[in-house]
Amino acid sequence: MRNLDVTTLRSFVAVADLGGVTKAAGFLHLTQSAVSMQLKRLEELIGVTLLDRSGRGIALTPAGEQLLGYARRMVSLNDEVIRRLTHEEFEGEVTLGVPHDIVYPVIPRAMQQFAAAYPRIKVHLISSYTRSLRAQFDKGECDLILTTEAESGSGAELLCTLPMAWIGAPGGATWRRRPFRFASGDNCVFRSSAIRALDDAGIEWEMAVETNSERTVEATVSADLGVMAMIEGTQPPHLEVVAHNGALPDLGVQNINMYGAQSGKGDVIAYLADLLRKGFHPMQGRYDIQSAHRRHVVVAAR
């Protein structure tokens, strides 16, 4: 009879979720050697290789992918038992405000992880515009908010800086039309800067839709009746970055900021804030790698 150890399973899940031993060690408050030892012990117990260490990073083997689902459930069940029997329960509600256009892909995963750790705390998600969220936060109506801003304001924690991009329907051609058909909600924070970029580039344009609804804007763009401006990497899966090869103006970059994560606000807020950090930081890393690759290609071409 072989018994799996929850501590080793927790380390395995952390490495799988965070993409490496170093980040997992920081998350678990352990040394890297301790995490590596636990992974080795787990592999020896089961008798299979769980991690592919042949590349620059760490990837799951087929056996590791199969174990991951079981490991998540076992760790979650262990934590639930401890909370129930020791009365280490937290109850209440946390209000999180997020702009419409950066809900995906990070927020659903962060909320799922938070619910597993604090099942009796409700996350009240407010999806609105940056200006509205800042006003609600200042009134004390939100515990944590994320914003998309050109700068990081007072009290902000910068999570990442990402490029803006023109977003259209997959394989769409409307971006080639003139006047250029621009789709944007009336209150979109990117609206004025995108229009200014078009004007500066001398591109004739017209509004493809007049609405306050982001869903209406998405529907217009999905039908290839317009093009919108978004932070690259946050577009819905049914839309894509327009490969215009310089035919459209550059839109610059935007900061994704977090407000409300100051120390002293309690373990619950701190945990949710840390999940948001862990969700957005990899997006910055991917952008940095892509930028370095593009610079390398340009230099090589010269």
ZADO-837771 format. One record per residue (C-alpha): z, y, x; residue in three letters; chain; residue number from 1. Coordinates in steps of 0.2 Angstrom, whole numbers, always signed. Layout:
N
NODE       w       v       u   lomar   kevo   gupa
NODE       Z       Y       X     Ala      A    NUM
...
REM end
This chain:
302
NODE       w       v       u   lomar   kevo   gupa
NODE      +0      +0      +0     Met      A      1
NODE      -5     +17      +7     Arg      A      2
NODE      +2     +33      +0     Asn      A      3
NODE      -7     +50      +1     Leu      A      4
NODE      +4     +64      +7     Asp      A      5
NODE      +2     +80      -3     Val      A      6
NODE      +5     +91     +12     Thr      A      7
NODE     -10     +84     +21     Thr      A      8
NODE     -20     +85      +5     Leu      A      9
NODE     -15    +104      +3     Arg      A     10
NODE     -22    +107     +21     Ser      A     11
NODE     -38     +98     +17     Phe      A     12
NODE     -41    +108      +2     Val      A     13
NODE     -37    +124     +11     Ala      A     14
NODE     -49    +120     +25     Val      A     15
NODE     -63    +116     +12     Ala      A     16
NODE     -60    +132      +2     Asp      A     17
NODE     -59    +144     +16     Leu      A     18
NODE     -72    +136     +28     Gly      A     19
NODE     -61    +132     +43     Gly      A     20
NODE     -45    +128     +51     Val      A     21
NODE     -41    +145     +57     Thr      A     22
NODE     -41    +153     +40     Lys      A     23
NODE     -33    +138     +32     Ala      A     24
NODE     -19    +140     +45     Ala      A     25
NODE     -16    +158     +41     Gly      A     26
NODE     -16    +154     +22     Phe      A     27
NODE      -4    +140     +24     Leu      A     28
NODE      +7    +149     +36     His      A     29
NODE      +5    +135     +49     Leu      A     30
NODE      -2    +134     +66     Thr      A     31
NODE     -20    +128     +69     Gln      A     32
NODE     -14    +113     +78     Ser      A     33
NODE      -3    +108     +64     Ala      A     34
NODE     -17    +109     +51     Val      A     35
NODE     -29     +99     +63     Ser      A     36
NODE     -15     +86     +65     Met      A     37
NODE     -13     +84     +46     Gln      A     38
NODE     -32     +82     +44     Leu      A     39
NODE     -33     +69     +58     Lys      A     40
NODE     -18     +60     +49     Arg      A     41
NODE     -27     +60     +33     Leu      A     42
NODE     -43     +53     +40     Glu      A     43
NODE     -33     +40     +49     Glu      A     44
NODE     -24     +35     +33     Leu      A     45
NODE     -40     +34     +22     Ile      A     46
NODE     -50     +27     +36     Gly      A     47
NODE     -65     +38     +34     Val      A     48
NODE     -72     +54     +41     Thr      A     49
NODE     -69     +69     +30     Leu      A     50
NODE     -75     +84     +40     Leu      A     51
NODE     -92     +85     +49     Asp      A     52
NODE     -87     +95     +65     Arg      A     53
NODE    -104     +93     +74     Ser      A     54
NODE    -110    +111     +69     Gly      A     55
NODE    -103    +128     +73     Arg      A     56
NODE     -93    +127     +57     Gly      A     57
NODE     -84    +114     +48     Ile      A     58
NODE     -93    +105     +33     Ala      A     59
NODE     -87     +91     +22     Leu      A     60
NODE     -95     +74     +24     Thr      A     61
NODE    -100     +64      +8     Pro      A     62
NODE     -83     +56      +8     Ala      A     63
NODE     -74     +73     +10     Gly      A     64
NODE     -84     +80      -5     Glu      A     65
NODE     -78     +65     -15     Gln      A     66
NODE     -60     +67     -10     Leu      A     67
NODE     -60     +86     -13     Leu      A     68
NODE     -59     +84     -32     Gly      A     69
NODE     -45     +72     -32     Tyr      A     70
NODE     -36     +82     -19     Ala      A     71
NODE     -36     +98     -29     Arg      A     72
NODE     -29     +88     -44     Arg      A     73
NODE     -15     +80     -34     Met      A     74
NODE     -10     +96     -26     Val      A     75
NODE     -10    +105     -43     Ser      A     76
NODE      +0     +91     -52     Leu      A     77
NODE     +12     +92     -38     Asn      A     78
NODE     +15    +110     -39     Asp      A     79
NODE     +16    +109     -58     Glu      A     80
NODE     +30     +96     -57     Val      A     81
NODE     +40    +107     -44     Ile      A     82
NODE     +38    +122     -56     Arg      A     83
NODE     +44    +112     -71     Arg      A     84
NODE     +58    +103     -64     Leu      A     85
NODE     +65    +118     -53     Thr      A     86
NODE     +62    +131     -66     His      A     87
NODE     +51    +141     -53     Glu      A     88
NODE     +41    +148     -67     Glu      A     89
NODE     +33    +165     -68     Phe      A     90
NODE     +29    +172     -85     Glu      A     91
NODE     +20    +188     -90     Gly      A     92
NODE      +3    +196     -88     Glu      A     93
NODE      -7    +204     -74     Val      A     94
NODE     -20    +217     -78     Thr      A     95
NODE     -35    +217     -67     Leu      A     96
NODE     -49    +229     -68     Gly      A     97
NODE     -67    +225     -61     Val      A     98
NODE     -83    +234     -62     Pro      A     99
NODE     -96    +225     -72     His      A    100
NODE    -108    +222     -58     Asp      A    101
NODE     -96    +214     -46     Ile      A    102
NODE     -88    +201     -58     Val      A    103
NODE     -99    +188     -50     Tyr      A    104
NODE     -98    +178     -40     Pro      A    105
NODE     -80    +181     -34     Val      A    106
NODE     -69    +185     -49     Ile      A    107
NODE     -71    +168     -59     Pro      A    108
NODE     -66    +158     -44     Arg      A    109
NODE     -51    +169     -40     Ala      A    110
NODE     -45    +168     -58     Met      A    111
NODE     -46    +149     -58     Gln      A    112
NODE     -36    +148     -42     Gln      A    113
NODE     -23    +160     -49     Phe      A    114
NODE     -21    +151     -65     Ala      A    115
NODE     -18    +135     -55     Ala      A    116
NODE      -4    +143     -45     Ala      A    117
NODE      +3    +153     -60     Tyr      A    118
NODE      -1    +144     -76     Pro      A    119
NODE     +10    +154     -87     Arg      A    120
NODE      +4    +171     -81     Ile      A    121
NODE     -11    +178     -91     Lys      A    122
NODE     -24    +188     -81     Val      A    123
NODE     -30    +202     -93     His      A    124
NODE     -47    +206     -86     Leu      A    125
NODE     -55    +223     -89     Ile      A    126
NODE     -73    +225     -85     Ser      A    127
NODE     -78    +243     -85     Ser      A    128
NODE     -85    +257     -74     Tyr      A    129
NODE     -77    +263     -58     Thr      A    130
NODE     -73    +280     -64     Arg      A    131
NODE     -65    +273     -80     Ser      A    132
NODE     -55    +260     -70     Leu      A    133
NODE     -48    +273     -58     Arg      A    134
NODE     -42    +283     -73     Ala      A    135
NODE     -34    +268     -80     Gln      A    136
NODE     -26    +264     -64     Phe      A    137
NODE     -19    +281     -62     Asp      A    138
NODE     -11    +280     -79     Lys      A    139
NODE      -3    +264     -74     Gly      A    140
NODE     -13    +253     -86     Glu      A    141
NODE     -20    +241     -73     Cys      A    142
NODE     -10    +232     -59     Asp      A    143
NODE     -25    +229     -48     Leu      A    144
NODE     -42    +237     -48     Ile      A    145
NODE     -58    +234     -39     Leu      A    146
NODE     -71    +249     -37     Thr      A    147
NODE     -88    +252     -30     Thr      A    148
NODE     -88    +268     -21     Glu      A    149
NODE     -97    +277      -7     Ala      A    150
NODE     -81    +280      +2     Glu      A    151
NODE     -63    +273      +2     Ser      A    152
NODE     -52    +284      -7     Gly      A    153
NODE     -33    +288      -5     Ser      A    154
NODE     -23    +272      -7     Gly      A    155
NODE     -39    +261      -6     Ala      A    156
NODE     -40    +244      +4     Glu      A    157
NODE     -58    +241      +9     Leu      A    158
NODE     -63    +224      +6     Leu      A    159
NODE     -81    +225     +12     Cys      A    160
NODE     -96    +236     +14     Thr      A    161
NODE    -112    +229      +7     Leu      A    162
NODE    -130    +235      +5     Pro      A    163
NODE    -138    +241     -11     Met      A    164
NODE    -154    +233     -17     Ala      A    165
NODE    -167    +234     -30     Trp      A    166
NODE    -165    +219     -42     Ile      A    167
NODE    -178    +212     -53     Gly      A    168
NODE    -184    +197     -63     Ala      A    169
NODE    -189    +182     -52     Pro      A    170
NODE    -207    +184     -46     Gly      A    171
NODE    -208    +200     -56     Gly      A    172
NODE    -221    +213     -53     Ala      A    173
NODE    -215    +228     -63     Thr      A    174
NODE    -208    +236     -47     Trp      A    175
NODE    -226    +239     -42     Arg      A    176
NODE    -230    +249     -57     Arg      A    177
NODE    -231    +268     -57     Arg      A    178
NODE    -222    +277     -64     Pro      A    179
NODE    -208    +265     -58     Phe      A    180
NODE    -198    +259     -72     Arg      A    181
NODE    -180    +261     -68     Phe      A    182
NODE    -167    +252     -79     Ala      A    183
NODE    -149    +258     -79     Ser      A    184
NODE    -134    +261     -90     Gly      A    185
NODE    -129    +279     -94     Asp      A    186
NODE    -113    +277     -85     Asn      A    187
NODE    -118    +267     -70     Cys      A    188
NODE    -111    +274     -54     Val      A    189
NODE    -127    +269     -45     Phe      A    190
NODE    -138    +279     -57     Arg      A    191
NODE    -139    +296     -49     Ser      A    192
NODE    -140    +289     -31     Ser      A    193
NODE    -155    +278     -35     Ala      A    194
NODE    -164    +292     -44     Ile      A    195
NODE    -161    +303     -30     Arg      A    196
NODE    -168    +290     -18     Ala      A    197
NODE    -184    +288     -29     Leu      A    198
NODE    -186    +307     -29     Asp      A    199
NODE    -184    +309     -10     Asp      A    200
NODE    -197    +295      -8     Ala      A    201
NODE    -209    +304     -19     Gly      A    202
NODE    -210    +290     -31     Ile      A    203
NODE    -214    +294     -49     Glu      A    204
NODE    -202    +285     -61     Trp      A    205
NODE    -197    +284     -79     Glu      A    206
NODE    -182    +276     -88     Met      A    207
NODE    -185    +258     -94     Ala      A    208
NODE    -170    +259    -106     Val      A    209
NODE    -157    +271    -113     Glu      A    210
NODE    -141    +262    -116     Thr      A    211
NODE    -122    +261    -112     Asn      A    212
NODE    -123    +242    -112     Ser      A    213
NODE    -125    +232     -96     Glu      A    214
NODE    -131    +217    -105     Arg      A    215
NODE    -146    +227    -112     Thr      A    216
NODE    -150    +233     -95     Val      A    217
NODE    -150    +215     -88     Glu      A    218
NODE    -161    +209    -103     Ala      A    219
NODE    -173    +223     -99     Thr      A    220
NODE    -174    +218     -81     Val      A    221
NODE    -175    +199     -85     Ser      A    222
NODE    -190    +202     -95     Ala      A    223
NODE    -198    +211     -80     Asp      A    224
NODE    -198    +227     -90     Leu      A    225
NODE    -188    +237     -77     Gly      A    226
NODE    -179    +236     -60     Val      A    227
NODE    -161    +240     -58     Met      A    228
NODE    -150    +245     -43     Ala      A    229
NODE    -135    +233     -38     Met      A    230
NODE    -125    +228     -23     Ile      A    231
NODE    -134    +214     -14     Glu      A    232
NODE    -126    +197     -18     Gly      A    233
NODE    -118    +202     -34     Thr      A    234
NODE    -133    +200     -45     Gln      A    235
NODE    -133    +187     -59     Pro      A    236
NODE    -141    +170     -55     Pro      A    237
NODE    -156    +174     -67     His      A    238
NODE    -161    +190     -57     Leu      A    239
NODE    -166    +192     -38     Glu      A    240
NODE    -168    +205     -25     Val      A    241
NODE    -185    +213     -25     Val      A    242
NODE    -195    +209      -9     Ala      A    243
NODE    -204    +226      -8     His      A    244
NODE    -206    +226     +11     Asn      A    245
NODE    -202    +244     +12     Gly      A    246
NODE    -212    +250      -3     Ala      A    247
NODE    -196    +256     -12     Leu      A    248
NODE    -183    +267      -4     Pro      A    249
NODE    -167    +261      +5     Asp      A    250
NODE    -152    +263      -6     Leu      A    251
NODE    -139    +263      +7     Gly      A    252
NODE    -122    +254      +6     Val      A    253
NODE    -107    +254      -5     Gln      A    254
NODE     -89    +250      -2     Asn      A    255
NODE     -80    +237     -13     Ile      A    256
NODE     -62    +244     -13     Asn      A    257
NODE     -46    +237     -20     Met      A    258
NODE     -31    +248     -27     Tyr      A    259
NODE     -14    +242     -31     Gly      A    260
NODE     -11    +229     -17     Ala      A    261
NODE      +3    +239      -8     Gln      A    262
NODE     +17    +229      -2     Ser      A    263
NODE     +33    +228     -13     Gly      A    264
NODE     +23    +224     -30     Lys      A    265
NODE     +29    +206     -30     Gly      A    266
NODE     +23    +189     -26     Asp      A    267
NODE     +11    +187     -41     Val      A    268
NODE      +1    +203     -37     Ile      A    269
NODE      +1    +199     -19     Ala      A    270
NODE      -6    +182     -22     Tyr      A    271
NODE     -20    +188     -33     Leu      A    272
NODE     -24    +202     -21     Ala      A    273
NODE     -25    +189      -7     Asp      A    274
NODE     -37    +178     -18     Leu      A    275
NODE     -48    +194     -20     Leu      A    276
NODE     -48    +197      -1     Arg      A    277
NODE     -53    +179      +3     Lys      A    278
NODE     -67    +180     -10     Gly      A    279
NODE     -75    +196      -4     Phe      A    280
NODE     -73    +195     +15     His      A    281
NODE     -86    +180     +17     Pro      A    282
NODE     -99    +192      +8     Met      A    283
NODE     -96    +204     +22     Gln      A    284
NODE     -98    +191     +35     Gly      A    285
NODE    -115    +185     +28     Arg      A    286
NODE    -121    +203     +27     Tyr      A    287
NODE    -116    +205     +45     Asp      A    288
NODE    -125    +189     +51     Ile      A    289
NODE    -141    +194     +41     Gln      A    290
NODE    -141    +212     +48     Ser      A    291
NODE    -139    +205     +66     Ala      A    292
NODE    -153    +193     +63     His      A    293
NODE    -164    +207     +56     Arg      A    294
NODE    -161    +217     +71     Arg      A    295
NODE    -165    +202     +83     His      A    296
NODE    -181    +200     +74     Val      A    297
NODE    -186    +218     +76     Val      A    298
NODE    -182    +218     +94     Val      A    299
NODE    -191    +202     +97     Ala      A    300
NODE    -206    +210     +88     Ala      A    301
NODE    -206    +225    +100     Arg      A    302
REM end
